[in-house]
């Protein structure tokens, strides 16, 4: 057997490595019992011949000539499922990988979904030539064996020279170590080994062979402490614990991180005691000392008051307080200005009443006379208010100038002009300043 690409000679795996296959993660079934049942290979005969090699050239997962990949909606397949289906369909070998666990968006899954392929070769030795697998993961080239009792396998052990070993004594030592009946193991040869020592060859079942192979790795096993123990080279280091990979040391517990020492609270400054008036009857101090203490206390109090005043001034500046001397009094309007604004407001009210008179309701006709009386009262109130304002201005300025008097007369003449109101019913006039309780009170007081 050779590598079809490099021409390198290939040999099948050692016998003790042909009957072990990894299992997928148990969380796929959410039940340990179901996971064990789905991956239990008891009663299925197989042997792993190569790793990362397949028979024939490389093809895509869609190719059917050399490798028929299984890719359906169920995705990842167990070795048990792949071997069972291959046996049903008459295939001699399969290509299978346990795959790897992937994670995406908080979800776990096993890839690849095409982890099982049926090899179309009719001979497991692959006359087509073996080709190295380039896909990710470890791929196993597995021979599918016929049903029935598991086949017998050949085993061998290299012994040191020097002991009196016979085929019968060697057979009895192996039977005792495996804990089986003498008829389940047969020693076929005991001869000189090319590398030195003796080569012991035997034939037994797969299970017994695996048991003896495991004991050869443990220097405290039954085989090591038996009759053949002194003639066998056992490994110096003990076997790795189950579930750990050989050659890798455990991480062990990390030393607990030291907690940083708690910071001591800063020492508080002693508060300055308020000074008190010295007791004149206290004989512990002299009069001079008492006066000095009193003067020092007064100085401290003055300093504290100064600091408080500075803080208050600073706060006033931050808030934006305006000094009293910068406050300006509002300017008073003259009587002429006020009268002019009132005339404009009256004119606007008349225009509004004229423009909206057509839309007034007929029910308001009865109120027209009352409104006219109210207007007359309002005019009278306005005249009185104007006279009062004029008197006030006259008292302050010593009387109105000629120009102001002419303005007042013109306003009075304007009020006497009759209103040009159409025959349409009059709308309710807008409320005007001066009308109200304040104005009426002023009128009644005169």
C-alpha positions in Angstrom: 0.0 0.0 0.0 1.3 3.4 -1.0 0.4 7.0 -1.0 -0.9 7.8 -4.5 0.5 11.3 -4.5 3.9 10.8 -2.8 4.6 7.1 -3.4 5.3 6.6 0.3 4.7 3.1 1.7 1.7 2.9 4.1 1.0 0.4 6.9 -2.2 -0.1 8.8 -2.5 1.1 12.4 -1.2 -1.1 15.2 -3.7 -3.6 16.4 -4.3 -1.9 19.8 -5.4 1.3 18.0 -7.9 -0.3 15.6 -10.9 -0.7 17.8 -11.3 2.7 19.4 -13.4 5.5 18.1 -14.2 8.9 19.7 -17.7 9.8 20.7 -19.6 12.9 20.0 -20.7 15.4 22.8 -23.4 14.0 25.0 -25.3 17.4 25.1 -26.6 16.6 21.6 -29.2 14.3 23.2 -29.8 16.2 26.4 -29.8 12.8 28.2 -26.7 10.7 29.1 -28.6 7.4 28.7 -29.8 8.3 25.2 -26.3 9.5 24.3 -24.8 6.2 25.4 -27.3 4.2 23.4 -26.8 6.3 20.3 -23.0 5.8 20.3 -22.6 2.3 21.8 -20.7 0.2 19.3 -21.3 -3.1 21.1 -22.2 -5.9 18.6 -20.8 -3.9 15.6 -17.7 -5.3 14.1 -15.2 -2.9 12.6 -11.5 -1.9 12.7 -9.8 1.4 12.0 -7.1 0.9 9.4 -5.8 4.5 8.7 -6.2 8.1 9.9 -6.6 11.0 7.5 -6.4 8.8 4.4 -9.2 7.7 2.0 -9.3 5.3 -0.9 -9.1 7.1 -4.3 -8.6 10.7 -5.2 -10.1 13.6 -3.4 -13.6 14.7 -4.5 -16.1 17.2 -3.4 -18.9 16.3 -1.1 -21.2 16.1 -4.2 -18.9 13.4 -5.8 -20.2 9.9 -6.0 -17.5 8.0 -7.8 -15.1 7.2 -4.8 -16.8 8.7 -1.7 -20.5 9.0 -1.2 -20.9 11.7 1.5 -24.1 11.6 3.6 -25.5 15.1 3.8 -29.2 15.4 4.8 -31.4 17.4 7.0 -30.2 15.6 10.1 -26.7 16.8 9.7 -24.0 15.2 11.9 -24.0 11.4 12.2 -22.6 9.0 14.9 -20.1 6.3 14.0 -22.8 3.7 15.0 -25.2 5.1 12.4 -22.6 5.4 9.7 -21.4 1.8 10.2 -24.9 0.4 10.4 -26.0 2.1 7.2 -22.8 1.0 5.3 -23.4 -2.6 6.3 -27.0 -2.4 5.1 -25.9 -1.1 1.7 -23.0 -3.5 1.3 -20.0 -1.1 1.5 -16.7 -2.5 2.7 -15.3 0.7 4.3 -16.4 4.1 5.5 -14.8 7.5 6.1 -15.9 9.1 9.3 -14.9 12.0 11.6 -16.2 13.0 15.0 -16.0 16.6 13.9 -15.8 19.6 16.2 -18.0 21.9 18.2 -18.9 25.3 16.8 -20.6 28.3 18.4 -22.6 31.1 16.8 -24.9 33.7 18.4 -24.9 31.8 21.7 -25.8 28.4 20.1 -23.6 25.3 20.0 -23.5 22.8 17.1 -21.3 20.0 15.7 -19.7 20.2 12.3 -19.3 19.1 9.6 -22.8 17.9 8.6 -21.2 15.6 6.0 -19.0 13.7 8.5 -19.9 10.3 7.1 -19.0 8.9 3.6 -19.3 5.4 2.1 -16.2 4.3 0.3 -17.0 2.6 -3.1 -13.9 0.5 -3.2 -14.4 -3.3 -3.3 -11.1 -4.0 -1.5 -10.1 -2.3 1.8 -6.4 -2.4 0.7 -7.5 0.1 -2.0 -5.9 -0.8 -5.3 -7.0 2.7 -6.5 -4.3 4.1 -4.1 -4.8 6.0 -0.8 -4.9 9.8 -0.8 -4.3 12.0 2.2 -7.4 13.9 3.4 -7.2 17.7 3.3 -10.3 18.4 5.2 -10.5 19.8 8.7 -10.5 17.3 11.6 -9.3 13.7 12.1 -10.9 11.3 9.5 -10.9 7.6 10.1 -10.7 5.0 7.3 -12.7 2.1 8.9 -13.3 -1.4 7.6 -16.8 -2.8 8.0 -16.5 -6.3 9.3 -19.2 -9.0 8.9 -21.7 -9.7 11.7 -21.0 -12.5 14.3 -18.4 -13.0 17.0 -15.7 -10.4 17.0 -12.7 -11.7 15.0 -9.6 -13.0 16.6 -6.6 -10.7 16.5 -2.9 -11.3 16.7 -0.9 -9.8 19.6 2.8 -9.7 20.4 5.0 -8.8 23.3 8.8 -8.4 23.4 10.4 -10.0 26.4 13.9 -9.6 27.9 16.2 -12.6 27.8 17.4 -14.2 31.0 14.3 -15.7 32.4 13.1 -19.3 32.0 10.0 -18.7 29.8 8.1 -21.3 27.9 5.0 -21.0 25.7 2.8 -22.7 28.4 4.1 -20.4 31.2 3.7 -17.3 29.1 0.1 -18.4 28.2 -0.8 -18.9 31.8 0.6 -15.5 32.8 -1.5 -13.8 30.1 -4.6 -15.6 31.1 -4.2 -14.7 34.8 -3.6 -11.1 33.9 -6.7 -10.8 31.7 -8.8 -12.9 34.0 -10.2 -15.2 31.3 -10.4 -18.9 30.6 -7.3 -20.7 29.1 -9.2 -21.6 26.0 -9.8 -17.9 25.1 -6.1 -17.2 24.5 -3.5 -19.2 22.5 0.3 -18.6 22.3 1.4 -19.4 18.8 5.1 -18.6 18.9 8.1 -17.7 21.1 11.2 -16.8 19.1 14.2 -14.5 19.1 13.5 -10.9 18.3 15.6 -9.1 15.7 16.1 -6.2 18.0 17.1 -8.4 20.9 15.1 -10.5 23.4 12.2 -12.8 22.7 9.1 -12.1 20.7 5.9 -13.7 22.2 3.0 -14.0 19.7 -0.5 -14.9 20.7 -4.1 -14.9 19.3 -7.2 -13.9 21.2 -10.4 -11.9 20.9 -10.5 -8.2 20.5 -11.6 -7.5 24.1 -8.9 -9.7 25.7 -6.3 -8.2 23.4 -7.3 -4.6 24.4 -7.2 -5.6 28.1 -3.6 -6.9 27.8 -2.6 -3.9 25.7 -3.8 -1.6 28.4 -1.9 -3.5 31.1 1.3 -3.2 29.2 1.1 0.6 29.8 0.7 0.3 33.6 3.7 -0.8 35.7 1.4 -1.7 38.6 -1.0 -3.9 36.6 -1.6 -7.6 37.1 0.7 -8.4 34.2 3.5 -6.3 35.6 3.3 -8.0 39.0 3.0 -11.5 37.5 5.5 -14.0 36.2 6.2 -12.0 33.0 6.5 -8.6 34.8 10.3 -8.6 35.3 10.8 -9.5 31.6 8.7 -6.6 30.2 9.8 -3.0 29.8 7.0 -0.8 31.3 6.8 3.0 30.9 8.6 4.9 33.7 5.7 7.4 34.1 2.2 6.3 35.2 -0.6 6.4 32.6 -2.5 9.6 32.1 -5.7 10.0 34.0 -8.9 9.2 32.1 -10.2 12.2 30.1 -6.8 13.9 29.8 -4.4 13.9 26.8 -1.0 12.3 27.3 1.9 14.6 27.5 -0.1 17.6 28.8 0.2 18.7 32.4 -2.7 19.8 34.4 -3.1 23.4 35.0 -3.7 23.0 38.7 -5.2 25.5 41.0 -4.0 29.0 40.7 -2.8 30.6 43.9 -5.4 32.9 45.3 -4.8 36.5 44.5 -3.8 38.6 47.4 -6.4 41.2 48.2 -5.0 44.7 48.3 -4.7 46.0 51.8 -7.6 48.2 52.8 -6.7 51.9 52.9 -6.7 53.5 56.3 -9.1 56.4 56.5 -7.3 59.8 56.5 -6.9 61.2 60.0 -9.4 63.9 60.6 -8.2 67.3 61.5 -9.1 68.3 65.0 -12.0 70.8 65.0 -11.2 74.2 66.3 -13.0 74.7 69.5 -15.0 77.9 69.8 -13.4 80.3 72.2 -15.2 80.9 75.4 -14.9 83.8 77.8 -12.2 83.0 80.3 -13.5 82.2 83.7 -12.2 84.9 86.0 -12.4 82.5 89.0 -10.2 79.9 87.3 -6.9 79.9 89.2 -5.1 77.8 86.6 -4.5 80.8 84.3 -3.1 84.2 85.1 -4.9 87.3 84.1 -2.4 88.0 81.3 -2.9 84.6 79.8 -6.7 85.0 79.9 -6.5 88.3 78.1 -4.2 86.9 75.4 -6.6 84.0 74.8 -9.6 86.3 74.5 -7.8 88.5 72.0 -6.8 85.4 70.0 -10.4 84.2 70.0 -11.7 87.6 68.8 -9.2 87.6 66.0 -10.3 84.1 64.9 -13.9 85.1 64.9 -13.2 88.2 62.9 -11.3 86.1 60.4 -14.2 83.7 60.1 -16.7 86.5 59.6 -14.5 88.0 56.9 -14.3 84.6 55.1 -18.1 84.2 55.3 -18.6 87.7 53.8 -16.1 86.9 51.0 -18.0 83.7 50.2 -21.3 85.5 50.2 -20.0 88.1 47.8 -18.6 85.4 45.6 -22.0 83.6 45.5 -23.7 86.8 44.6 -21.3 87.4 41.7 -21.9 83.8 40.5 -25.7 84.1 40.7 -25.6 87.4 38.9 -27.0 89.9 41.4 -27.2 93.4 40.1 -26.0 96.1 42.5 -28.7 98.5 43.7 -27.1 101.6 42.2 -27.3 100.0 38.7 -31.1 99.4 38.9 -33.0 101.8 36.6 -36.6 102.9 37.2 -39.1 102.4 34.4 -39.9 105.5 32.4 -43.4 106.8 32.7 -45.4 107.4 29.5 -46.8 110.9 28.9 -50.6 111.5 28.8 -50.5 112.3 25.1 -48.8 109.0 24.3 -51.3 107.1 26.4 -54.2 108.9 24.7 -52.8 108.2 21.3 -52.5 104.4 22.0 -56.1 104.4 23.3 -57.4 106.1 20.1 -55.6 103.5 17.9 -57.2 100.7 20.0 -60.7 102.3 19.6 -60.3 102.6 15.9 -59.2 99.0 15.6 -62.3 97.9 17.6 -64.6 99.9 15.2 -63.0 98.3 12.2 -63.4 94.8 13.6 -67.1 95.5 14.4 -67.7 96.8 10.9 -65.9 93.9 9.2 -67.7 91.2 11.2 -71.1 92.8 11.6 -72.7 90.6 8.8 -71.8 87.4 10.7 -73.5 88.4 14.0 -76.5 86.5 15.3 -80.0 88.1 15.2 -80.2 87.5 19.0 -77.7 90.2 19.6 -80.0 93.0 18.3 -81.6 93.5 21.6 -78.2 94.1 23.2 -77.1 96.8 20.8 -78.6 99.7 22.9 -77.0 98.3 26.0 -73.7 98.1 24.3 -74.0 101.7 23.1 -74.6 102.8 26.7 -71.6 100.9 27.9 -69.5 102.6 25.1 -70.7 105.9 26.3 -69.8 105.1 29.9 -66.4 103.8 28.7 -65.8 107.0 26.8 -66.6 109.0 29.8 -64.3 106.9 31.9 -61.5 107.3 29.4 -61.9 111.1 29.4 -61.8 111.1 33.2 -58.7 108.9 33.2 -57.1 111.2 30.7 -57.9 114.3 32.8 -56.5 112.6 35.9 -53.3 111.7 34.0 -53.1 115.2 32.7 -53.5 116.7 36.1 -50.7 114.4 37.4 -48.4 115.5 34.6 -49.3 119.1 35.2 -48.5 118.9 38.8 -45.1 117.4 38.0 -44.1 119.5 35.1 -46.1 122.7 36.0 -48.7 122.2 33.4 -49.0 120.8 29.9 -47.4 122.7 27.1 -49.4 124.1 24.2 -48.7 121.2 21.9 -50.0 118.7 24.4 -53.2 120.7 25.0 -53.9 120.8 21.2 -53.4 117.0 21.0 -56.0 116.5 23.8 -58.5 118.8 22.0 -58.0 116.9 18.8 -58.7 113.6 20.5 -61.8 115.0 22.1 -63.1 116.3 18.7 -62.4 112.8 17.2 -64.6 111.2 19.8 -67.5 113.5 18.8 -67.4 112.4 15.2 -70.5 110.2 14.6 -69.6 106.5 13.8 -70.4 105.3 10.2 -72.0 102.0 11.1 -74.0 100.2 8.4 -77.6 99.1 9.0 -76.4 95.5 9.7 -76.7 94.4 13.4 -73.7 95.5 15.4 -71.3 92.9 16.8 -70.2 92.8 20.4 -67.3 95.3 20.8 -64.0 94.1 22.1 -63.2 94.8 25.7 -61.2 97.9 26.2 -58.8 99.0 29.0 -60.3 101.2 31.7 -63.5 99.3 31.8 -64.0 97.4 35.0 -64.2 97.6 38.7 -61.2 99.8 39.0 -62.5 102.4 36.6 -66.0 102.4 38.1 -64.5 102.8 41.6 -62.6 105.9 40.3 -65.8 107.3 38.8 -67.8 106.9 41.9 -65.2 108.5 44.1 -65.5 111.8 42.4 
